[in-house]
């Protein structure tokens, strides 16, 4: 047995304190987001807790205690002499507004994940996972809110722009499917931008497809199908299939990739956006937000797949495994564009003739 290293113990104690501080601040970030404190403070100069409470119609006592956490967490600045609080614009940029820079959506995931802790703990014992239904009805709406700013900013400028010649082909007219389309936001964006192309969204959630159909009313080139994408079918092959953060948590990801290959026309393209990570744990150590990826995987992505009898690839399945699975599904030409945006990579796989 090795000798107890007191210096190592002290360093780890400090690390644990930082982890607990971060978790505590994340809870308070979610509270502040829900009651509108960040949005209000972003429009205010240095002010008292009374002024903030009056502006937001909230209890001053609660606001003041929340501000204590924000000040100690380095998010809000405090002038002790004047007892005033200020949210710097540099901080507000990452806490407010519809931009993908707003990181509060990541904190929004934590209450939902905490809700299923008993189920996940039991899954550790049984190995069976937690079904997708356990996260509803909140999960679909939460993911939709988190993803929309990213699609608004990057769908055309990054994702669809990377494959050479794809946007001109969409402008000329293609037959397109989006698998795991959720509420169909990407379908609607593409259908409006490319009126000569036709778009079909596939998703297993009847609620999500219902929302998609309602939102796409008036778009004659967009339609939606409730369908488990492992049984993806179409009477006419697609020229392009897209999947945005939809493959790694499937119950049968290999089967889904094969079905996508099967429904593509010769020379068709599969465009897959998925989490940027390595399949090797050692490569992910020290990467920003890597603990968050493994946490979300344990609490949702891996567990949902296992609950469906799947392999439980996990959020950090990584580019090595993803590329190999694409090739095994029958795609001979696979291109990887790492970190087309901070969290995700883009895979462009082509179906040879």
N, C-alpha and C positions, 0 to 999 in steps of 0.2 A: 504494500500500500504506500503511495507517494505521500511525502510530507505535506501538511496543510500549508498552502501559500497564502499568507495573510494579505499581502499586497494584491494578489489576484482576487481575493475575496472582497477587499475594499473597492477595487475597480468594478467588480460585478455588482456590488451593492449600489454604486453610483449609477451604473447602467440601468438597473432595475428601477431606481427612482425616476430616471428620465423616461423610461417606458410608462410608468404609472402616471407621471405628469402629462405625457402625451395623450394617454387614454382619457385622462380627466378633461383636458382641454378639448379633445374631440367631442366629448359629450356636451360641453358648454357651447361649442361651435354649432352643433345641431340645434340646441335650444335657441341660440341667437338667430339662427336661420329661420326657424319656425315662427318666431314672434316678430321678425322684421327688424331686429336691432341693427344688423350690419347695414342694411339698405338705408335706414334712417340716419345712422351715424356718418355714412359716406357723404351725406348732403349737409352735414353740420361741421362747424369749426370746433375749437376746444370749448366744451360745455360741461355743466354740472350734471350729476345723475338726476336731479330734479327736472332739468330741461329735457334730458333724453326721455325720461318717463312721461313727461307732458306731451312730447312730440309723438310718442308711440302709443299713448293711452295705456301704459303698463304700470304696474305697481313699482314705485320708486325703490322700495326695500329689495325687491327681487332684482331690479335692474342694477342696483348698487352692488349686490353680492355677485351677480354675473360679471360685472365690470371688474371686480376683484380678481376673478379667475382669468379674465382677458388681459389685464395688466400684468399679472404674475406670469402668464403664459407668453408674454411678448407680443401680443396682438394689438392691444390698445395702449396708447401712451397716456401717462398720468402726470399732471403737474400738482405736486403735493401742496404747495403754498396756496394755490387758487382752488384746489380740489376739483380740477377740470379733467375731462377725458377727451381724447382725440383718436380717431381712426385714421391713420395716415393714408393718403391716396394710393401709395405703393402697396399697402396691405389690402385696402378696399378693392383693388383691381382683382384680387384673388379670392374675394369673399362675397362679391356682389355682381349683379347683372347677368345677362344671358350668354356671356362669352364662355368658351371652353376653358378659359383661365380660372373661372370660378371653381374652386376646389371644395366648396361646402357640400356638393353632391356626394363626395366620397364619405364624408362624415354621416350623411343621411343614410348610408347603408348600414351603419353600426346598430341602430335600434332594431332593424329587421333581423340582422344576423343574431343579435342577442336574444331575440324572441325564440329562436329555434335551438338555443344552447342545450336544453334538455333532450331534444330529439337527436342532435348531433352526438351528445355524450352517450346516448343509448346506441347510436350507430357505431361508435367506437367498440362497443361490446359485441354487437351483432354482425357488423360489417355490411349491413344491408342498405345503408344510406337513408336519406330523407327525401320524400317525394316532392316534386315540383309544386304540387298543390298546397304543401305546407307553407309556402312563401306567398301565396295569393290571399287576397286580391292586390296586395301592396306592390309586389315585385315588378309586375309589368309596367305599372305607372311610374315607379321609381326609375327603372332603367330607361324608360321613354324620356323622362325629364332630364336625366343625366346625359343622354346621347344626343339629343336634338342640337344643342349648340355646336357639338363636334361635327355633326353632319352638315349643318348650315355652313360651317367654315371650310370643311375639308372634302366633302363628297366629290365636288367637281374639280377643285384645285389640286387635290392630292390623290385621292383614291382612283377616280376614273381617269385622271390625267396621266398616270404613270404608264399604263400599257400603251405603247405607241399606236396611234391611229384609232384608238377606241372611241374618243369623243366624236370625230367626224363620222364614224360608222353609226353611232347612236343618232346623230343628227340626220343621217340619211335614212335610217329605219332599221331596227333590229328587234328580235323577239327576246325578251329578257325575263328572267325569274329571279326573285329574291327569296332565299330559304331562311326560315326563322325570322320572318319579316316583322313580327311583333305588331305594333299598331300601324305599320305601313308607312312610316314617315319618309323613309328613303324612297319607297316606291312613288309616293306623291311628288317628292322633289324631282325625281327623274322624269316622271310622266309630264310634268309641267315644262321642264326644260327641253325635252325631246318629244314633241308631239307626233313625230312620224314613227316612233318606236312604240311597241306594246309591252306592257309590264304585268306580270302576275306575281302576287305575293303568296307564299305558303307558310302556314304556321299551325301548330297543334292547338293553340289556345283559341277557343270560340269567342271569348271575351275580347281578346286582342283583335281578331279578325273583324268582329262587329264594330269596334272603334275605327279600324282601318277603312271599312266600307263607308262608314258615316263621314269620315274626314275626306274621303276621295270622291264624294258626290260631285258630279259634273265633269269628272275626268273620264272621258270615253275610252282612253287607252290604258286604263288601269283596272285590274280586277284582283280578287283575293279568294283563296281556297283554304278551308280548314283541312289540314292534312299533316300526318306524321311524315316528315321529310325522308325517313328511311324507306317509305313507300312512294316516293316522288314519281309522279307519272304525268305525261303530257301527250296529247295526240300529235302535236307538231313539235319537233326538236327546238330547243332554245339556242340562240346564238351566244348568249351571255347569261351566266348564272352568278349571282353575288351572294355572299354570306358575311354579315357584319357581326362579329363576336358571337357566332351561333354554332360553331362546330365542336369546340372542346368539351362542352357539357352535354353532348348528345349521349343517349343510351347506347347507340351503335354508330359511333363516328366513322368507322371504316365503311360500314354499309351506306351511310349518307353520302360519303365521298364517291363511292362506286355508283350510286344512283345519279348523282350529279353528272358524273362522267357519261352515264348511259343516256341521259336526256339531252346532252349537248349535241348539236349538229357537228359534222366533220369540220375541224378547224375552229370550233367554238372555244370560248374562253370562260374559265372559272376565276372569279376575283374574290379572294378571301381576306378579310381583315381580322386579325386576331392578336392576342396579347404578345407583346415583344418580350421574349424570355428565352433562355437557353434550356435545353432538356437536361443539362447537367447542373445540379445544385451548386457546385463549387463556382460556376460561372456567374451565378445570380447573387452570391454573397457580396454585399456592399452596393448593389444596384439600388437606386432610389425606389422606394415603395415595394421592394421585394417582399418584406414581411406582410404587407397588405395583400399582395397577390396570393401568397400561400394561405393567409387567413380566409380570404374570400373563397378560395378553392375548397378548403376544409369545410367551411360553413355553408357553401352552396354548390359551386360548379362540380367538384368531384363527387359530392354527396348525392346530388340529383342524378348524376349518371349512374352511380352504384345502385341507387334505389330502383332504377329502371333495368337493372341487370347488366349495365354497361361496364366498361373497363375503368371508369373513373380517371380519365386522363389528367384532369385538373387544369387549373388556370395556367399554370406554368408548364404546360406540356412541351413547349419549346420548339424552336425552328428546326432542329434536327429531326425530331419525331414527326413534326407536321410535314416537312418536305418528303420524308420517307413514305408517310402514309398517302400523300398525294401521288407519288410515283407508283405505289402499290395499287392505287385505285385505277391506274391506267393513264395517268397524265405523263406524257413523255417529256414535256417541256415545262419546267417549273422555275419561275423567277421569284426571288425573295428581295423585297425592298424593306430593309430594317428601319424601324422607327420613322415611318412616314409622318408620324406625330409622336409626342412623348411616350404614350403608353402602348402603341400598337405598331405592328408590322403589316405589310401587304404582300400577299402571295398571288402571283398571276400564273395560272396553270392552263395549258392549252391542250385541247383534244385533237390529236393528229388524225388526219384523214382516214 
